[in-house]
Structures are given as structure tokens and as C-alpha cells.
Amino acid sequence: MPNGIKKEGEHIQSGELLVEVATDKAVVEYNALDEGYLRKILVSNGAHAKVNQPIAIFTEKADEPIGSYRPEGAAQEEPLKKKEPPIAIPTQQVPMDSLKQVVASPLAKKLAKEKGLDLRAIKGSGPRGRVTSRDLNLTPTRQTAISGSYEEVPLTPMRKVIAQRLQQAKSSIPHIYLRQEIDAVPLFEAREQLKKGNVKVTFNDFAIRASALALREHPQANSGFDAAKQSILLFKTVDISIAVTVEGGLITPIIRHADQKNLGEISLEAKELATRARAGKLKPEEYQGGSFTLSNMGMLGISDFAAIINPPQAAILAIGGIEECAQIKNGNVIAGKKMNLVLSADHRVLDGAEAAQFLKSIQKYLENPVLLLI
């Protein structure tokens, strides 16, 4: 989806920003390679363009003829594809003609049609409940649109890819879900102690480090599935994708060789990747790939949730927020803290017992966070 910075006829200097292209994951800037003139824009701002499709004509001279010029590599018309049947959306939208059946004054009907109001939803103050123009003026904030009406919004390139991948993952991958409650008191105390030493890390940083070490212990969990070849992919490196919410969707930047990085290194890299992800500045190699994914909604106050696997990976860990709770220790009820983890695993790759052992290893590290510091 190109977004032109310059207008037709403008003189462009070499290296000057020419256009921004919104891909499914990021906004990429393109600068002019040579000096010249932007003669004609072939793809308007916000429109969709195919790979290698010409989007503008650029000439060295301002008066160079371009009338008979046909751009090389112009996109060929694709053969017509069989369209999917439309999905019926049940609504209660009211045709304007049906307003004639409502007991209302002619002026009230005229105003309702102009404003798109449903007269059936307005209580009339006239004789026998007759709706008058005064009733419309008294209820502008109560009724602003016809019941069941809607606005159709086309998907952005990012949402299209998200929709396709999630639909494919949910419909083709046999998910198995395992839930584990974590005693979060040691984790909370470790973070507070690090704060006193001016070391700022997040609970998600602990979870990344714990998952990385657990993946090293359980290589079967550090794997994927090739649906076309019906084979298991055993990844040789521990590369953890972290789900980051961005405007209009989601992206998963990758901390590569995560098992070889200490907690501080993971924390710095995770912050830097998340910042550039939200700015749309990630390079493709920084979000394509990965052997395992973490998705954390604890900061949103969510107790627990089950995430959808990010193919071709075989598992994803969903992390909930830390909550206060009552705990029983040595026969006494004390104040405690808990955190819920939900592991979604591909049952074609991981059996229940293997997935459970992997999740218990993550629990071991999170409940004994000193192990994450060595």
C-alpha cells in the first residue's frame, strides 16, 4: 500500500524521500536513486500494489514525452478466480419504506429519513403514541442510527495476513492446552531486589529467559511442523518470538539465541525490538522465523488466556498477570501472589506428557528465579 510523499511534476533530488510503502508488517521508506522529475503516479495513495508492479513514472527531464511509454513489468491481469460465496450478515436494518407503518407525523418521518433514525425505537409523545418532530429533537443522543446498521471496513494488509495465518493455524493445527499456576512471590521479590540495584527488568523478561532455558532442556518443544511434507522441524537454535501489539495488528520480533543471553541482555533487546516494532521500523529478518512464541497480556489485567500457535512453530506460551491470592503454607493461610501460564502445543509434534514436562520446567525456573541469573 504506497503512500506518496511527492506530487506529480515535482523535481526530486537524489536520496530524497519519495514514497512510503506499508507492507503486512512494517512501513518501508524508499528514497530516489537519481535526480529527476516525478511525472506520473500510477498507483494512488492508500491503494494496493502487487510485488514488482510499477507505481510511478520518473524521468530525467521535465518535458520528456511519456504518452506512449508502457512501464516494463506491468502487472498482467490475473485469471478470474472462483469467488467465495458471500457470508450473510444477520441484521435488523430497517428499510426507509417501513417508516410509513409507524404512527408519526409527516415531518417526523421526513426528518427520520434524513437523519437515518429508526422511528420504531422512539417513544412518541403525541396522541396514541404518535411520533412528532419534537420527539426527534429530544432524543438526539439516545438514537443516532438505525438498529442493525453497520459500516464495512476493508482489512489492512497487516490484518489480512493475521486473519489468514490465524484461520489456517486454528483450523489445521490440533491444539492441546495445558494450564499451570505459578507461585509468583519469589519472582516478585527478585524483581524488587533488582530494582534496588537499578536493574529494571519486566516479568516478561523473566518468562523469556525461563522459556529459553526450558527449551534447551526439552528440544522437542523447540520445534515446528511442515504441513506440506508432513515432517517435524527440529530447530537447532532457540529463537523466541515475542508478541507485540502495534497499530492495526500484531507483530512478533525475535530474540535469537535467547538461551545464550542473560536476563539483562534479553531485557534490553526486548525493549529495543518492541520500540522499533511499534514504529514500523523492523527489518524482515527481525520478525520472520522463530522457534517458539510468548504472548503476554498480564499488563492488561488478564488472568489467563489460550493463544493460537504461530505456524510453523509447535507451541506458544500465554502469560497472564500477577494477582494477589491466599496461599496455604505449613498449614497456615498467608497472602501470596500467583501467575497463570497456558501452553498451546501442536499435538502432532508434542504429546501431552512432553508438553507437561516442558511447562513444569518453565515453572521451576520462574518459581526459583535465582536460576535465571546464572
Summary of the structure (lengths in Angstrom):
residues: 374
radius of gyration: 28.7
end to end distance: 46.7
largest distance: 89.9
contacts: 1050
relative contact order: 0.11
helix: 31%
strand: 25%
